[in-house]
Amino acid sequence: MENIGLLLFVFVLAIFLGLELIAKVPSQLHTPLMSGSNAISGISVVGAILAARADGGIAMIVLGTLAVALAMINVVGGYLVTDRMLGMFKHKSQEKK
């Protein structure tokens, strides 16, 4: 529990850095970059699973489980958006098959 201040500092820093990076990305690059970031979200899922099974009490289990759920929503949503984007580039004759 003595590292809670450091963890909160890293969390807040990650929020500000993420907002700054997203704001600088042009809209034409957003979807291709999002599909690439799904691999990073997969790493977040692994970290969340490890956090959920850590020996930190019930709070750690609840927060880890919440992290797994939110990371999986991010991964699945990213793949759905990427699939939809790629579907926009298919020819009409390929869609009928």
Buried (B, 14 or more C-beta within 10 A) or exposed (E): EEEEEEEEEEEEEEEEEEEEEEEEEEEEEEBEEBBEBBEEBBEBBEBBBEBBEEEEEEEBBEBBBEBBEBBBEBBEEBBEBBEEBEEEEEEEEEEEE
